[in-house]
Amino acid sequence: MNTVKYIMESTETEAEGLIHRMGKTVRLHGAIYKIRRMSGFAFVLLRMRDAVVQCVYSEEYASFPLDLLTEEACVRLTAEVIAEERSKSGYELRLKEAQLLSTPCEVLPVVINQKRVNTSLENLLDYRPITLRNEKERAIFKIQAAICTAFREFLNAEHFTEIHSPKIAAIGAEGGANIFKLPYFGKEAYLAQSPQFYKQMMVGVFERVFEIAPVFRAEKHDTSRHLNEYTSVDFEMGYIESFEEIMAMESRMLYHCISYLNQYCNTELTLLGCTLPQIKEIPQIPFASAKKWIASAYHREITDMLDFEPEEERLLCELVKRENGSEFVFVTHYPSAKRPFYAMDNPSNTEETLSFDLLFRGLEITTGGQRIHSYNEQLEKLDKRGMHKELFESYLMLHKYGVPPHGGLGLGLERFTAQLLGFENVRSATLFPRDIHRLIP
């Protein structure tokens, strides 16, 4: 009987370890990113897992012809690490041997080995499996992965337990028409709009929980800020005394995230020309006061006292940055009419809720607040909105059998990444966007 051999240690070098292998011969693998033919030699750029490294081909040292290599061919190479002061890395790789693993069978439809992919956003997304290989494009998602790592690191340290809630549900958490229906073995089911019900349930189990997972909204928006599937960073925490504790927790989480990116993503941030925000204290302002401030400062008429227009979010962030120097602002006490049925009303003014949005560089990236934990209060609010409690029986178990005062938030990962990197369109920070027009790739 054959057995599987477990390779405990790789014999091939990663890019990050090459600087320590000066004068030694190494084996490495990757894809040929670019070939620049010079007089008597050639520069061969190899795209590895963690970086693009410069190799030098010369017939004097190489045992293979240069024509063996083509752009986007996957290869294993043997090379000597040579000190080179003119190189940004401080070294270059003198090629000796090459093993061809695969080659493209067609010419690439877009050029990906320049500083940026010089094409439309539409083409960028149409050819996503290829365009993501560009050095800058993949840096975006290295940073996005680091954001998730930083959030997890922070929340784990704060004694949150990571959960994985179902994405097929019997009822929508947010209600309304923006929900995807699907047949489910003779029943009607829905794609989850958020993990709201489940993370509230899990507060009664673990007290503090979080989830980083996809959510689905059947909104027919066709804007630069909307997606029909996006990644939501959710947390929920119990035994709170005020919804301000949730804002404080998010402030600290974001501070940790920015520190983490500065420490571990300097190469990617430099490549993208990104300036990260500084977070000290994030100012907060009640919704009604914010509306009046914008109207007064910009001589605008208030046309909607229930929600912000996108332009108002941008103008408010301008005002806050000018007055406080902060690129973030919490807007609190949103009207009850615009918040979900589980949002707790302000005891001193039931027309508003103990809720908030976090705006960053002109765009809302987080919605959160305190939830109703009283069974009778939740029933009363359902009844007030004409909603049938029978549809929410499994959710109402939470309240019926006791749950602590609690609250939480949901942050849109793609929106946050886009704002952080200065993109105008959230699709630029989405691996494979799903919107009203796009279902592939």
C-alpha positions in Angstrom: 0.0 0.0 0.0 1.3 3.5 -0.9 1.5 6.1 1.8 1.4 9.9 1.5 4.7 11.6 2.2 4.2 14.7 4.2 6.7 17.4 3.2 7.4 19.3 6.5 9.7 21.9 5.1 9.9 23.5 1.6 13.2 23.5 -0.2 12.1 26.6 -2.3 12.8 30.1 -1.2 10.1 32.8 -0.7 10.9 36.4 -1.9 11.0 37.7 1.7 13.9 35.3 2.5 16.2 36.1 -0.4 18.0 39.0 1.2 19.4 36.6 3.7 20.7 34.1 1.1 23.3 36.4 -0.5 25.9 34.4 -2.4 23.9 31.2 -2.2 22.1 29.2 -4.9 18.3 28.9 -4.3 15.3 27.3 -5.9 12.2 29.3 -6.3 8.9 29.3 -8.3 6.5 31.8 -9.7 5.2 33.2 -13.0 7.1 35.2 -15.5 5.8 38.7 -15.1 7.9 40.6 -17.6 10.9 40.0 -19.8 13.1 43.0 -20.8 15.7 42.1 -23.4 18.9 44.1 -23.2 22.2 44.0 -25.2 23.8 40.6 -24.3 21.4 39.8 -21.3 17.8 40.2 -20.2 15.9 41.1 -17.0 13.3 38.6 -16.1 10.8 39.7 -13.5 9.3 36.8 -11.5 6.0 37.2 -9.8 6.2 35.2 -6.6 3.6 34.7 -3.9 4.8 37.7 -1.9 6.6 40.0 -4.3 7.9 40.5 -7.8 11.7 39.9 -7.9 14.2 40.7 -10.6 16.2 37.9 -12.2 19.1 38.4 -14.7 19.5 36.0 -17.7 22.8 35.7 -19.3 24.0 32.9 -21.6 27.3 32.8 -19.6 25.5 31.4 -16.5 22.2 30.0 -17.7 21.9 26.4 -18.9 18.7 27.1 -20.9 17.8 29.4 -23.8 15.9 32.6 -23.0 13.2 31.7 -25.5 12.1 29.0 -23.1 10.5 31.7 -21.0 7.4 33.6 -22.0 5.3 36.1 -20.0 2.8 34.4 -17.6 4.6 31.0 -17.9 4.8 29.2 -14.6 8.3 28.1 -13.8 10.7 26.7 -11.3 14.1 28.4 -11.3 17.5 27.8 -9.9 19.4 31.0 -9.3 22.3 32.6 -7.4 21.5 35.5 -5.1 23.9 38.4 -6.0 24.2 41.7 -4.2 23.1 44.6 -6.4 23.0 48.1 -4.9 21.0 49.6 -7.8 18.1 47.2 -7.2 15.4 48.3 -4.7 15.7 44.9 -3.0 19.5 45.1 -2.7 20.0 42.0 -4.7 19.2 40.3 -8.0 19.0 36.7 -9.0 21.4 35.3 -11.6 19.5 32.5 -13.4 21.1 29.1 -13.8 18.4 26.6 -14.5 14.7 26.7 -15.5 11.9 24.1 -15.4 8.8 25.1 -17.4 5.5 24.1 -15.6 2.9 25.7 -17.9 2.6 28.3 -20.6 -0.3 30.5 -21.8 -1.9 29.3 -25.0 -3.1 32.8 -26.0 -1.8 36.3 -25.8 -3.3 38.1 -22.8 -6.3 40.4 -23.7 -4.9 43.2 -21.5 -1.4 44.3 -20.5 -0.9 43.5 -16.8 2.8 44.0 -16.3 2.9 47.8 -16.3 2.7 50.0 -13.2 -1.1 49.9 -13.5 -3.6 48.1 -15.8 -4.4 50.9 -18.3 -7.9 49.9 -19.2 -11.5 50.7 -18.2 -13.0 49.5 -14.9 -15.3 47.3 -17.0 -12.4 45.6 -18.7 -10.6 45.3 -15.4 -13.5 43.4 -14.0 -14.3 41.4 -17.2 -10.8 39.9 -17.2 -10.5 39.8 -13.4 -8.6 36.4 -13.2 -5.9 38.0 -15.2 -5.9 41.6 -14.1 -5.6 40.7 -10.5 -2.1 39.4 -11.3 -1.0 43.0 -11.8 1.3 44.1 -8.9 -0.9 47.0 -7.8 -4.2 45.1 -8.2 -3.1 42.2 -6.0 -1.7 44.7 -3.4 -5.2 45.9 -2.9 -6.3 42.5 -1.7 -3.2 41.8 0.3 -4.2 44.9 2.2 -7.8 43.8 2.5 -6.7 40.4 3.8 -4.5 42.2 6.4 -7.5 44.3 7.4 -9.4 41.1 8.2 -6.4 39.7 10.1 -6.1 42.9 12.1 -9.9 42.8 13.0 -9.7 39.2 14.0 -6.6 39.8 16.1 -8.2 42.7 17.9 -11.5 41.0 18.5 -9.9 37.8 19.7 -7.9 39.8 22.2 -11.1 41.4 23.4 -12.6 37.9 24.1 -15.0 37.8 21.1 -15.8 34.3 19.7 -15.9 34.0 15.9 -19.1 32.4 14.6 -20.4 31.3 11.2 -24.1 31.8 10.8 -26.2 30.4 7.9 -26.6 32.3 4.7 -29.9 30.7 3.8 -32.7 31.9 6.1 -36.4 31.6 6.5 -36.9 35.3 6.9 -34.9 38.5 6.2 -33.3 40.4 9.1 -33.8 43.8 7.6 -37.2 43.3 6.0 -38.3 45.3 3.0 -38.0 44.3 -0.7 -34.2 44.2 -0.9 -34.0 40.4 -0.3 -33.1 37.5 -2.7 -35.7 34.8 -2.7 -34.9 31.2 -3.6 -36.8 27.9 -3.7 -35.8 25.6 -0.8 -37.2 22.0 -1.1 -40.8 23.2 -1.5 -40.4 26.1 0.8 -39.5 29.8 0.3 -36.1 30.8 1.6 -33.9 33.9 1.4 -30.3 34.8 1.1 -29.1 36.5 4.4 -29.2 40.3 4.4 -27.1 40.2 7.5 -26.2 37.8 10.4 -28.2 40.0 12.7 -30.6 37.5 14.3 -27.9 34.9 14.8 -25.3 37.1 16.3 -27.9 38.4 18.8 -28.8 34.8 19.6 -25.1 34.0 20.2 -24.7 36.9 22.6 -26.8 34.7 25.0 -24.2 32.0 24.5 -20.8 33.6 24.2 -21.5 37.2 25.3 -19.2 38.6 22.6 -19.2 37.3 19.0 -18.0 38.4 15.6 -18.3 37.2 12.0 -16.6 38.2 8.7 -18.8 36.8 5.9 -20.9 37.6 2.8 -24.3 39.3 2.9 -26.8 39.8 0.1 -29.0 42.8 -0.8 -31.3 42.7 -3.7 -31.1 46.5 -4.2 -31.4 47.7 -7.8 -28.9 50.5 -7.2 -26.4 51.1 -9.9 -24.0 53.4 -8.1 -20.3 53.5 -7.3 -21.0 52.6 -3.6 -23.5 49.7 -3.9 -22.9 45.9 -4.3 -25.5 43.1 -4.2 -23.1 40.9 -2.4 -20.5 42.3 0.0 -18.4 41.2 3.0 -19.7 42.3 6.3 -17.6 42.6 9.4 -20.0 42.1 12.3 -19.7 42.1 16.0 -22.2 41.9 18.8 -21.5 42.4 22.5 -23.6 41.8 25.6 -23.9 43.4 29.1 -23.4 46.9 27.7 -24.6 50.0 29.6 -24.7 52.3 26.6 -24.5 52.1 22.9 -21.5 54.4 23.1 -19.5 51.3 24.3 -20.0 49.9 20.8 -18.6 53.0 19.2 -15.6 52.9 21.6 -14.9 49.3 20.7 -15.0 50.1 17.0 -12.7 53.1 17.4 -10.2 50.9 19.1 -10.6 48.2 16.5 -9.9 50.7 13.7 -6.9 52.1 15.5 -5.5 48.6 15.8 -6.2 48.0 12.1 -4.4 51.1 11.0 -1.4 50.3 13.2 -1.3 46.7 11.8 -1.3 47.9 8.2 1.5 50.4 8.9 3.5 47.6 10.4 2.8 44.8 7.9 1.7 46.4 4.6 4.2 49.1 4.1 5.3 47.8 0.7 1.7 47.5 -0.6 0.7 50.9 0.8 3.8 52.6 -0.8 3.0 50.8 -4.1 -0.5 52.2 -4.1 0.5 55.6 -2.9 -1.9 55.3 0.1 -1.9 57.6 3.1 -3.6 56.0 6.1 -5.7 58.1 8.4 -4.7 58.9 11.9 -7.2 57.8 14.6 -7.1 59.5 18.0 -10.6 60.2 19.1 -13.5 59.9 16.6 -16.0 62.8 17.1 -19.7 62.0 17.3 -22.7 64.2 16.5 -26.5 63.5 16.7 -28.2 63.1 13.3 -30.5 66.1 13.7 -27.6 68.4 14.7 -25.6 67.1 11.8 -28.4 67.9 9.3 -28.7 71.5 10.7 -24.9 72.0 10.7 -24.7 71.0 7.0 -27.6 73.2 6.1 -26.2 76.2 7.9 -22.6 75.8 6.7 -23.4 75.2 3.0 -26.7 77.1 2.8 -28.6 74.0 1.8 -32.3 73.4 2.3 -33.1 70.3 4.4 -35.4 68.2 2.3 -35.3 64.9 4.3 -35.1 64.7 8.1 -35.1 60.9 8.1 -31.8 60.2 6.3 -28.7 61.6 4.7 -28.3 62.2 1.0 -24.9 61.0 -0.3 -23.8 64.6 -0.8 -24.6 65.4 2.8 -22.4 62.6 4.1 -19.5 64.0 2.0 -20.1 67.6 3.2 -20.4 66.5 6.9 -17.0 64.7 6.6 -15.6 67.9 5.2 -16.9 69.9 8.1 -15.6 67.4 10.7 -12.1 67.3 9.2 -12.0 71.0 9.1 -13.1 71.4 12.7 -11.7 68.3 14.3 -9.0 67.0 12.0 -10.7 63.6 11.9 -11.5 61.7 8.7 -14.0 59.7 10.7 -17.3 60.8 12.4 -20.0 58.9 14.2 -23.5 60.1 13.5 -25.8 59.1 16.3 -29.5 58.9 17.2 -30.9 58.2 13.8 -34.7 58.5 13.4 -36.6 55.3 14.5 -38.6 55.4 11.2 -35.3 54.6 9.3 -33.9 52.0 11.6 -34.8 48.2 11.8 -37.4 46.9 14.2 -34.8 45.5 16.5 -33.1 49.0 17.1 -33.7 50.3 20.6 -35.5 53.6 20.8 -34.1 56.4 22.9 -36.0 56.3 26.2 -36.0 60.1 26.4 -37.2 60.5 22.8 -38.8 57.5 21.2 -38.7 59.2 17.7 -35.0 58.4 17.6 -32.9 55.3 18.3 -29.8 54.5 20.2 -28.0 53.8 17.0 -25.2 55.2 14.9 -23.4 55.2 11.5 -19.7 55.7 11.0 -18.8 57.9 8.1 -15.3 57.8 6.7 -14.0 60.2 4.0 -17.5 61.1 2.9 -19.1 57.6 2.9 -21.0 55.5 5.5 -19.0 52.4 6.2 -20.7 51.1 9.5 -24.2 50.9 10.9 -24.7 49.9 14.5 -26.4 50.5 17.8 -28.1 49.0 20.8 -30.8 46.3 20.3 -34.0 45.7 22.1 -33.5 43.0 24.7 -37.0 43.1 26.4 -39.5 40.6 25.0 -42.5 42.9 25.6 -40.7 45.9 24.0 -39.8 43.9 21.0 -43.4 42.6 20.6 -44.6 46.2 21.0 -42.4 47.5 18.2 -43.3 44.6 15.9 -46.9 45.3 16.4 -46.4 49.1 15.9 -44.9 48.4 12.5 -47.6 45.9 11.5 -45.2 43.0 11.5 -46.4 39.5 12.4 -44.6 38.0 15.4 -45.4 34.5 14.2 -42.7 35.0 11.5 -40.1 35.8 14.1 -40.7 33.0 16.6 -37.2 31.5 16.5 -35.7 35.0 16.8 -38.0 36.0 19.7 -36.8 33.0 21.7 -33.8 35.2 22.4 -36.0 37.7 24.2 -38.5 35.3 25.7 -35.9 33.3 27.6 -33.7 36.2 28.6 -30.8 38.0 27.0 -28.5 40.8 28.4 -28.5 44.4 27.1 -26.5 44.2 24.0 -25.6 45.8 20.7 -23.3 45.7 17.8 -22.4 46.8 14.3 -21.8 45.8 10.7 -18.9 47.3 8.7 -18.7 46.9 4.9 -15.3 45.5 4.2 -15.2 46.6 0.5 -16.4 50.1 1.2 -13.8 50.5 4.0 -11.0 49.2 1.8 -12.0 51.5 -1.1 -12.2 54.6 1.2 -8.9 53.7 2.8 -7.1 53.4 -0.6 -8.8 56.4 -2.1 -10.9 54.6 -4.8 -14.0 56.2 -6.3 -15.8 52.9 -6.9 -16.3 50.2 -4.4 -15.8 47.6 -7.2 -12.1 48.5 -7.3 -11.8 47.0 -3.8 -14.0 43.9 -4.6 -12.4 40.7 -5.9 -15.3 39.6 -8.1 -18.1 42.1 -7.8 -21.8 41.2 -7.9 -24.1 44.0 -8.9 -27.2 44.3 -11.0 -25.2 43.9 -14.2 -22.4 41.5 -13.2 -22.6 37.8 -12.4 -19.3 36.6 -14.0 -16.5 36.0 -13.7 
